[in-house]
Amino acid sequence: MLAACSNSELHKQEAYVFGTRVDVTVYGETRETAEAAMAEVLREFDRLHRAYHAWQPSELTALNDAIARGEVATVSTELATMLTDAARLADLGDNLFNPAMGALIEMWGFQADEFVPRRPDPAALQAVLEAAPRMSDLVIDGNKVESRNPAVKLDLGGYAKGYALDRAAAILRAKGIENALINIGGNILALGKKGDQPWRIGLQHPREPQPLATLPLYDGEAIGTSGDYQRYFELDGKRYSHLLDPRSGGPADATQSMTVLVTPREGAGTLSDAASKPPFIAGDNWRPYTRRYGIDHALRVAADGHIEVTRELRARLQFPSGTAPVTVVD
């Protein structure tokens, strides 16, 4: 997604965290006020990145080590709450969103800053599929966490960016910032508006270096996209993305990108991240999964480039001239 700003009333700070570019934009405040608030948000992003990193030493890797040893771990209240919520979201999506399958992500080489094109060992992959790790294997009792299944290996890559959006919004609101746009690698949350106009963003085209469409984003709304162009490698002419189907153990390949827009509600940022995964993986059967998460605004670009969009989101979108036909779904 793209968010452009060039105005004296706009203040913006950027950083690289969560393996992606992040930026925070504040409108209508003094430079001193805006910069102090944005700096606090970026510090929080750095804290979250370090605390819940999936393969560098962190609280999350310490928990994974304890699970592998069959031990009970004591975790922070924050992590226990995140895991409880992630388990709820996983259950809603038939475990197509499955943060417990970190072993599969590691096998495909995506737990790394740079990917080495490789296919996993079929026997090792099959062993993980047969062990069927899922979030419901966790037993969470206050700050104590254990797993009934030692194959559980947690990776919050499909959850943490959305959670960070909600944390950023809370920090900005606590500092009296009413108008801001938070962008974490295309997961975006809006506060207020930009002057007399709503914030306006672009949806990244999954195959071209330009927006697929643009739309307004209103106060408290969040938008998230899962795309096969974000983290992937190519091998023998085939694209392998990091969006793995827990049923097959391999990358889901029926969809190029799946965008969901979450209307204002508690945890909108978190939901915008997690809820884009099951419909992406479900392919042609995507719409029932967006309904499960209470999402009416969604757009899918299928593997062949065909665009499907819900009626509610179509009413907001502006497509550039020459866009391929769009199918509206209810």
N, C-alpha and C positions, 0 to 999 in steps of 0.2 A: 504494500500500500504506500501511497505517496501523500505527504502532507506538506504543502508549501507555505512559507510565510516570509514576507518582506515588508515590514511596517514598523514605524518607530514605536508603536504601542505594543509590539510583540517582542517578547524576550524568549530566547531559546537556548537550551544547553543540550549537548549530545555526548554520548559515551558508547562504548562497546562492552556489552555485558550479556550474559545468557547466550553467548555465541552469536550475537546479532547486534545490529545498530539500534540504539534506543535514543529517543529524543523527547524532551519535555518542553512545551511551549506555554507561556503564560501571557494573557492579554490584559491590558488596562491597569497594570500596577506599576509602581516606581521600579526602576531597575534594581535598586538595592533590595526591595521586598521580594521581587520575582527571583533574583539570583540566589538569595538565601533559601527560599523555598525549593527551588529546583535543585540546588546542591544537596539539600537534605534528602530529596527523592532519590537522587543518583547514589547517595551513600547507602540508602536502604536497598536499592537494587544490588549494590555490591555485596552487602551483607547477605541477602537472600541467595545470591549466586554462590557465595562461599559456603553457606550453611547447608545448601541442599544440592550441591554438585553431585552428579551421578557417578563420576569415575575418579575425580581428584579427592583427596582426603577431606571428609566433611562429616557432619552429623548423619547424613543419609548413608554414606558408605560405612560408617561405624555400625549403623543399624543393620545394613545388609550383611556385614561380617557376623554380627550376632545371630541373625536368622540362619545363616549358613552353618553356624556351630550348634544350632538348636537351642540357643539361649534366649532368655528374656532380657530385653534392653530397656533402659530408662531413657526417655527422650524428652525434649522440650515440650511444653504445653502447645506451642505453635505447631510443631511437627505432628503431634498427636491429633490436633484439630484438623490439619491439612489431610492427614491420612484417612481420618474418619469421613471427611467430605469427599475425598477422591474415591473412596469405596462406594459411597452413595451414588456418585456420578457414573462410576463404572457399572454398577448394577442397573441403573436406568438405561444404559446403552448396550445391554447384553454382553458386557465385557469387551466390546470392540474398542472402547477406551479402556486400556488395561495397564496401569503403571506398574503392575507386578511383573511384567515380562521383560525386565531389564536384561536378562540373559540373552534373549533373542536380539535385542538392539545391539548388545556387545558382539554377538556372533556375526552380525552383518557389518560390523566395523563402524557403527555410527556413534559409539561412545569414544569419540576422538575428535580433535580439532581439525584434522585433515583425514579424509577418507582414502583408504587403499582399496581399489576395486577388487572385491573378492566375494565368492559365494561361500556360505558356511558349510561345514562338514554335514552331510545329510543325516548321518547317524546321531550326531550331537543335537542337531535341530529337532529331530524326531523325539529324542529323549525329553527335551523341554516341552514339546507339544503333549507328550504322554503324561508328563508331570502336571500339566495344566495349571501353572501358577496364576492366581488371581487375587484381587484385593480382599475378597471375602475369606481368604485363608488367614488373614491377620486377626489376632485377638488383641484388642486395644482396651486396656483397663486403666483409666486415668493417664498417667505418664509411662505406664508399662506396656510394651509392645512385644508380642511374640508371633510366630507363624506356625500354623498346623502343617505347612508345606515348606520344606527346606529349599524348594526350587524357586521360591519367591525372591526376586531381586528387584528392588524398587528403583524406578527411574521416573522422576517427576517432570520430565521435559515437556509433556503435553498438558501440564497443569500450572507450573511455577510462573510462567510469563503472565498468565491471567491473574494469578494470585498477586503478583507484583503490581499489576494495574490497580487492583483494589487497594493495596497498601499505599500506592502513590496518591490515589484519590483521597484517602483518609488523611494523609499528611498535608496535602494541599488545602483541604477543607478546614483542618484544624488551624492552619495558619491564615485563614480568612481569604484564601484565594478562591474566587468564584468562577473564573473563566480560564480554562486550561485544556490542553490536548496532550495526552500521554500516548506515545507510540513505542511499542516494544516489538520491533521486527514485523510490523504489520498487524499486531494485536493492539487495538486502539480504544481508548476510553475518553469521552468528552465530558468536560465540566462547563456549564454555562454556554457561552457563545463568543463569537469574535465580533465585538461591536454590535451592530444592528443585525448581523447575519449569523446563522448557525455555522459551526465549523463545517468545512467541506473537505472530503477526502476522496482519494481515488483507489479503486480496487486494481491490484496489479494483474496485468494479463499474464497467464501462466506460460506463454510461449513467446511473447514479444516484449521488448523493453518500453512499454507504454501502458497507460491505464486501460483496463477493460471497460470501466465505467466510472462515473463519479456520483457522489450522493452527499446530502447533508447528514450530519450526525448531531443529535440534540443532547441536551443536558442529561447526564447519567447513563447515556447509551454506550454500549461497547460492541466492537466488531472484531471478529477473529477469522482468520483464513488458514486452512490446512492445504498445502500445495505440494505437488511432487517436484517442484522446481526449487524448493527451499534448501533441502539437504538431500543430495542424491549423488550417485556416481553412474557412469555408463560402462558397460562391459559387453563386448561382442555386439555392439549396436543396440543394446537394450538398456533402458533407464531403470535404475533401482533406487527408489526413494526410501526415506527413513520411516515412512508411514506404513507400519507392518500390520498385516492382518493376523490376529492371534489364532485364527482358525487354521490357517495354512502355514504360518510361520514365515511367510515371504511378504515382500512389499505389495500393498494393494495397488492395482494397476487399472481400475475401471474409471478413475476420476483424475483429472488434472488439478482441479482446485475446488474447494468447498468453503463458502463464506457464510457465516451466520452473524446476524445482528441481534443483539440482546437488548430489549427495551429496559428502562430503568427498574432495577430491583437490587436487593442485597446480593452481593457477590456477582454482579453482572460481568465484571472483568474475568473472574475465574471461569464462569460459565462459557464466556465467549471463546476461551481457549479449549477447554475439555470437550465442549459439545460439538465442535467442528470435526472431531475425529470419527465417531461412529458413522455419521452420514457419508463422510469421505470413503470409508472402508466399505460401507454397504453398497456403493455403486448405484445401480438403477433403483434400488430399494431405499433410497436416501430419505425420502420425505417422512416416513413414519418415525424415523429417529429424531428429526428436528422437532416433531410434535411432542415426543416424549419429554423433551427438555423445555417445552413451553415456548418454542421459538417459531414465530410466524414469518420472519424475514430471513430468507436464505437463497443462495445462488450456487448452482453447481455447473462447472465446466466438465463435461464428460471426456473420456479418453479420446474420442474422435473430434473434440473441439466444440461439440454442440452445447449450447447454453440453456439451462433450465433455471427458472427463477419463480419464487412464489409471488402470488398476485400482490401481496402487501409490499414486498421489496421492489417489485417492478415499478410500482407507482412512484418510487423515490429516485430511481436510477436515471441517469442520462448516459446513453451510449454514444460514442463517436459515430459519425457517418461511415457507412461501409461495414458496420458490424454484422456478423453472420446472424441469421434468423434466431430469434429467442422464443423458447417455448414457455408459456406461463402455466404454472401448476397451482392447484388449490391445496 
